[in-house]
Amino acid sequence: MKKTLSFAAIHFSIAFTVAYVLTGDIIIGSLIAMTEPTVNTGAFYLHEKLWQLSRRARPVVKTASFAVVHFNVAFLVGYVISGDWLVGGALALVEPSINTLAYFFHEKVWQRRHSVNSAPLHVGHHH
């Protein structure tokens, strides 16, 4: 759950910035920024659970599969809240693209952290 929450914080920040820049409206931007990452956080959690079934989750493939989910959610949320196809489309292209890069690096950090924590601790002399 820590992994999901850490990515959610990154996601909310990116979503607000992109939504506000696209709409120029702090209310609509804020609504999109609260809704889109919330839906995607749930999707992220389910995505993680599904990928845990794979012993060999490669970051690039895993990132691509989440990007597909993310693009769809971003479009729907952007369109439903703004009522504008252009905002929905732009949000679907820009916000997930930035978050996909963030996700990739987030995944690499978590994998590195897991492999460091899983490494055996060697204490003492070796002759």
Salt bridges, closest charged atoms under 4 A:
GLU36 OE1 - HIS11 NE2 2.74
GLU36 OE2 - HIS70 NE2 2.96
GLU48 OE1 - LYS3 NZ 3.04
GLU48 OE2 - LYS62 NZ 3.19
GLU95 OE2 - HIS11 NE2 2.92
GLU95 OE1 - HIS70 NE2 2.76
GLU107 OE1 - LYS3 NZ 2.90
GLU107 OE2 - LYS62 NZ 2.94
